[in-house]
């Protein structure tokens, strides 16, 4: 692997088996983009191709990191059995849906390797067929806990925990499951008052990217019957967990 630099302070990496040009580290917290690796929406830190004959190629920072460093199998804390996950840079056609968000996996992914070919694997308290164990890189790396400690002195003690199944109805879709076959992971507050599917929060940003709609906080506040300040804080914590960016960047982008 070769290293190249375009100028002072830059950090560019040649990914020989992924892209033919150097990719420059770029920081832009104002613009949404679609990662050419995992095909998911992102913003903030990324790696971009700056060649004039190859415009627009862009990777999430962690997708680039996975390509460079994800060489060995790893495990996931929500799986109660020892399932090894391996990072794949290309997904085959019809690979399936992400076990976390239920969206199609179309590019870079983490794939679980079961103990044997016909095994059913335990996710928390639930059994899943091994063929279902594929995840988007950002879903795979979701933090188990998010807290507002140090972010809002007037609302101390807000803690969100990632669950493999929503214990109550999601405050966006008003359902406990995202589909008949997929429960969908959810962030749930310790009090149980706030519950949001990862998929539903990602959908909000996808719609913004497609310029079909915006995050309408006032409408959400009225529909969910929760305070505007807390709705903003909870969604901000979840968005910062999904996009791996600072809370202030999330607020400036979507609110």
Buried (B, 14 or more C-beta within 10 A) or exposed (E): EEEEEEEEEEBBBBBEEBBEBBBBBBEBBEEBBBBBBBBBBBBBBBBBBBEEEEEEBBBBBBBBBBBEEBEEEEEBEBBEEEBBBBBBBEBEEEBBBBBBBBBBBBBBBBBBBBEEEEBEBBBBEEEBEBEBBBBBBBBBBBBEEBBBEEBBEEEEEBBBBBBBBBEEBBBBBEEBBBEEEBBBBBBBBEEEBBBBBBBBBBBBBBBBBEEEEEBEBEEBBEEBEBEEEBBBBBBBBBBBBBBBBEBEBBBEBBE
